[in-house]
Amino acid sequence: MSIAIEFENISKQYRLGLVSTGTLSHDLNRFWQTKVLRREDPYLKVGEVNDRAHKGASEYVWALKDINFKVEQGDVVGIIGRNGAGKSTLLKLLSRVTAPTTGTIRARGRIASLLEVGTGFHPEMTGRENIYMNGAIMGMSRAEITRKLDEIVDFSGCERYLDTPVKRYSSGMTVRLGFAIAAHLEPEILVVDEVLAVGDAEFQKKAIGKMQDVSRGEGRTVLFVSHNMGAVKNLCKTGVLLENGIIRNTGLVDDIVNEYVLSGHKDNEKKIDLPPEAKNKIKSIRICNNQGLETNSFISGETIQIEIKLQKCDFTDESTGLGIYLYSPNQERIAGATTFFGQIEKKSYDFKNANRTIELTLPHLNLTGGRYRLDATLVKKNECRYDYQEGIAFINIADSIPNVSSHLGALYLDGFWKIK
């Protein structure tokens, strides 16, 4: 398959701080060295990695540094990373909004970019006029745009306001119209930067479906930047993880998303092993995904496996049970599970002769985004508690749909709606 986009040794350097009298002298020095004396840019060897959380010593910073990767035609690539990692800068370089400091970008085909709300819109022009203007900028004839007009308007859902100046649109309406234009004017490469978060859930679903049609059905290339990990997983085949302006990893999107989610919660990856001489019966806990890989970070709706290891016990009694409690980010108990209820593989318990590992599988755990505390307890039914481990583990959940936690609480109710 042919290569649609190629980034070769791409770097972008910025000068920090306000524009001062020193800026002109730096620009003149750069011009004299590079254009007149034909020497290397004197400022390429200075500057620091773009770590926004720490104060640096240099007034120059590398927003991107030595970026190298290729995108095949028809591929859908998710570019993810924390705020300030360089995602938007990378797309702006591809869209030629700004130029790279070093390196070369090769792109084959027409590029349609949706980088932020209202990109390319003239606020005084109507929605209809902006459609024709954007199409003309992309090199399309008026007849081509007219042929697509009804489809664009229908997708955007803004028909009533089509002849109203865009400055009177809400941010959601602006995004709807902008995405409809970018997706329907037949670009070979579609670039979408975290704009879908402005739209409602219904529009996000439509937009993701359209991008899937564009890539799979029509063989076009999509670069998608989003903090919605569920959307990235559903839409993209491959992923690029940026960190402080450099590529941390590339590969299959599931692997890249998992690495990104884990990178934000390194402090929660530790297993808790109690010393052998302790009286506690609950020795350790292990959290895994449905492939059996150990992780503390999940997308909402994924299957979670919990393995609890017990020390050798001096009792055997069917009235003894193991339980867990789940606490919300607000430290409220929201759920629990126990061996007294539910599906149990073995009804008898024998903890005398060897250590035991008890496994609990929670399929499709529909928690909303946040950090959840897990407590574990070993009890004798209606009598006493042998052990209670508070905060033995933490589970980090990323929303499949962004910005819903504050509206729905801690748990999605997974049901079926019917209108009669």
Long-range contacts (C-beta under 8 A, 24 or more apart in sequence): 1-72, 1-73, 1-74, 2-72, 2-73, 2-108, 3-70, 3-71, 3-72, 3-73, 3-106, 3-108, 4-71, 4-72, 4-73, 4-74, 4-75, 4-107, 4-108, 4-109, 4-188, 4-189, 4-221, 5-70, 5-71, 5-94, 5-105, 5-106, 5-107, 5-108, 5-189, 5-221, 5-223, 6-70, 6-71, 6-104, 6-105, 6-106, 6-107, 7-67, 7-68, 7-69, 7-70, 7-90, 7-103, 7-105, 8-68, 8-103, 8-104, 8-105, 8-106, 9-66, 9-67, 9-68, 9-102, 9-103, 9-104, 10-64, 10-66, 10-67, 10-68, 10-90, 10-93, 10-100, 10-102, 10-103, 10-104, 10-105, 11-62, 11-64, 11-65, 11-66, 11-67, 11-100, 11-101, 11-102, 11-103, 12-62, 12-63, 12-64, 12-86, 12-89, 12-93, 12-98, 12-100, 12-101, 12-245, 13-43, 13-44, 13-47, 13-60, 13-61, 13-62, 13-63, 13-101, 14-60, 14-61, 14-63, 15-59, 15-60, 15-61, 16-56, 16-59, 16-60, 16-61, 17-59, 41-101, 44-101, 44-102, 49-244, 49-245, 49-246, 50-84, 50-85, 50-86, 50-244, 50-245, 51-244, 52-83, 52-84, 62-245, 63-89, 63-245, 64-89, 64-90, 64-93, 64-100, 64-245, 64-246, 65-245, 65-246, 66-246, 67-103, 67-246, 67-247, 68-247, 69-240, 69-247, 69-250, 71-221, 71-223, 72-221, 73-108, 73-219, 73-221, 74-215, 74-216, 74-219, 74-220, 74-221, 75-215, 75-221, 75-222, 75-237, 75-238, 76-211, 76-212, 76-215, 76-221, 76-222, 76-224, 76-235, 76-236, 76-237, 76-238, 77-221, 77-222, 77-223, 77-224, 77-236, 77-237, 77-238, 77-239, 77-240, 78-224, 78-225, 78-226, 78-232, 78-235, 78-236, 78-238, 78-239, 78-240, 78-253, 78-256, 78-257, 79-223, 79-224, 79-225, 79-239, 79-240, 79-242, 80-225, 80-226, 80-227, 80-229, 80-232, 80-239, 80-240, 80-241, 80-242, 80-256, 80-257, 80-260, 81-241, 81-242, 81-243, 81-248, 81-260, 82-243, 82-264, 84-244, 85-242, 85-243, 85-244, 85-245, 86-242, 86-244, 86-245, 86-246, 87-193, 87-194, 87-225, 87-242, 88-115, 88-193, 88-194, 88-225, 89-245, 90-242, 91-115, 91-191, 91-193, 91-223, 91-225, 94-189, 94-191, 94-223, 95-191, 107-189, 108-188, 109-187, 109-188, 109-189, 109-220, 109-221, 110-138, 110-139, 110-186, 110-187, 110-188, 110-189, 111-187, 111-188, 111-189, 111-190, 111-191, 112-138, 112-181, 112-182, 112-183, 112-185, 112-187, 112-189, 112-190, 112-191, 113-182, 113-191, 113-193, 114-175, 114-178, 114-179, 114-182, 114-190, 114-191, 114-192, 114-193, 114-195, 115-191, 115-193, 115-195, 116-193, 116-195, 117-171, 117-174, 117-175, 117-178, 117-195, 117-198, 118-166, 118-174, 118-178, 119-178, 120-178, 121-166, 121-174, 121-177, 121-178, 122-166, 123-165, 123-166, 123-167, 124-165, 124-166, 124-167, 125-165, 125-166, 126-162, 126-163, 126-164, 126-165, 126-166, 127-156, 127-158, 127-161, 127-162, 127-163, 127-164, 127-166, 127-169, 127-177, 128-162, 128-163, 130-166, 130-177, 130-181, 131-177, 131-181, 134-181, 134-182, 134-185, 135-181, 135-185, 138-185, 138-187, 140-185, 140-186, 144-185, 145-185, 148-184, 148-185, 148-186, 151-184, 152-177, 152-180, 152-181, 152-184, 152-185, 153-180, 155-180, 155-183, 155-184, 155-206, 155-210, 156-180, 157-203, 171-198, 172-198, 172-199, 172-200, 172-203, 175-199, 175-203, 176-203, 179-207, 179-210, 183-207, 183-210, 183-211, 183-214, 187-220, 188-220, 188-221, 189-220, 189-221, 189-222, 189-223, 190-214, 190-220, 190-221, 190-222, 190-223, 191-222, 191-223, 192-222, 192-223, 192-224, 192-225, 192-226, 193-225, 194-225, 194-226, 194-227, 196-226, 196-228, 196-231, 197-226, 197-227, 197-228, 197-402, 197-403, 201-401, 204-228, 204-231, 204-401, 208-234, 208-235, 211-235, 227-402, 228-399, 228-400, 228-401, 228-402, 229-257, 229-260, 229-261, 229-299, 229-398, 229-399, 229-400, 230-299, 230-300, 230-301, 230-398, 230-399, 230-400, 230-401, 231-400, 232-257, 233-257, 233-299, 257-299, 258-289, 258-295, 258-297, 261-297, 261-298, 261-299, 261-396, 261-398, 262-295, 262-296, 262-297, 264-297, 264-396, 265-296, 265-297, 265-371, 265-394, 265-396, 268-296, 268-297, 268-371, 268-393, 268-394, 268-396, 269-294, 269-295, 269-296, 272-389, 272-392, 272-393, 276-311, 280-311, 280-387, 280-389, 281-310, 281-311, 281-313, 281-378, 281-386, 281-387, 282-308, 282-309, 282-310, 282-311, 282-376, 282-377, 282-378, 282-387, 282-389, 282-392, 283-309, 283-310, 283-311, 283-355, 284-308, 284-309, 285-309, 285-374, 285-376, 285-389, 285-392, 285-393, 287-374, 287-393, 287-395, 296-393, 296-394, 296-395, 296-396, 297-395, 297-396, 297-397, 297-398, 298-365, 298-395, 298-396, 298-397, 298-398, 299-397, 299-398, 299-399, 299-400, 300-365, 300-366, 300-367, 300-368, 300-369, 300-397, 300-398, 300-399, 300-400, 300-412, 301-364, 301-365, 301-366, 301-400, 301-412, 302-364, 302-365, 303-361, 303-362, 303-363, 303-364, 303-365, 304-361, 304-362, 304-365, 304-395, 305-359, 305-360, 305-361, 305-362, 306-359, 306-360, 306-361, 306-362, 306-374, 306-393, 307-357, 307-358, 307-359, 307-360, 308-357, 308-358, 308-359, 308-360, 308-376, 309-355, 309-356, 309-357, 310-351, 310-355, 310-356, 310-357, 310-358, 310-378, 311-355, 312-351, 312-352, 312-353, 312-354, 312-355, 313-351, 313-352, 313-386, 314-352, 315-351, 315-352, 316-349, 316-350, 316-351, 316-352, 317-349, 317-380, 318-347, 318-348, 318-349, 319-380, 319-381, 319-382, 319-383, 320-349, 320-351, 320-378, 320-379, 320-380, 320-381, 320-386, 321-378, 321-379, 321-380, 321-381, 322-358, 322-376, 322-377, 322-378, 323-376, 323-377, 323-378, 323-379, 324-360, 324-374, 324-375, 324-376, 324-377, 325-374, 325-375, 325-376, 325-377, 326-372, 326-373, 326-374, 326-395, 327-372, 327-373, 327-374, 327-375, 328-370, 328-372, 328-410, 329-370, 329-371, 329-372, 329-410, 331-373, 332-410, 334-410, 334-411, 335-411, 337-362, 340-381, 364-414, 366-411, 366-412, 366-413, 366-414, 367-395, 367-397, 367-410, 367-411, 367-412, 368-397, 368-399, 368-404, 368-405, 368-408, 368-409, 368-410, 368-411, 368-412, 369-397, 369-398, 369-399, 369-404, 369-405, 370-396, 370-397, 370-405, 370-410, 371-395, 371-396, 371-397, 372-396, 372-397, 372-410
